[in-house]
């Protein structure tokens, strides 16, 4: 797929099924992530790949985080939280891992990590892999961040759910970019 076609047509795919992406496809996605704009070449990101029982463990982390906040959480809500990571055969956790640098502030490193994640999404789409970028309260919950092994300065920027699209792709209308652009 041509890069402009991928950029112009990528959509989030929320209904995902097996199979998960093959290792060669993942390698392409991570190579694309490494080409993100990155002032100082700090590579202020890292990725965790969750497949199989690792998704169950993430669901357990979600449930534990919720119980820490609300000990009397109804079982149905706990079950729903536990099942969220099972909505796709694979999840990639995109983590901003900022470095101390005198000229590159943390916010710029967060933007670079976000660009790396976006490159990963575009590479998934270009290979006919369904993907959706999710966050929500679990992305910033201390129990989840500790459970995933993040250091104090790191943050989860994305839970990228990946798999085979379950159904036809959404067709979005072409957006008019003109209202978002002006000469100065």
Buried (B, 14 or more C-beta within 10 A) or exposed (E): EEEEEBEEBBBBBBBBBEEBBEEEBBEBBBEBBEEBEBBBEBBBBBBBBBBEEBBBBBBBBBBBBBBEEEEEBEEEEBEBBBBBBEBBBBBBBBBBBBEEBEEBEBEBBBBBBBBBBBBBBBBBBBBEBBBBBBEEEBBEBEBBBEBBEBEEEBBBBBBBBBBBBEEEBEEEEEEEEEEEEEEE
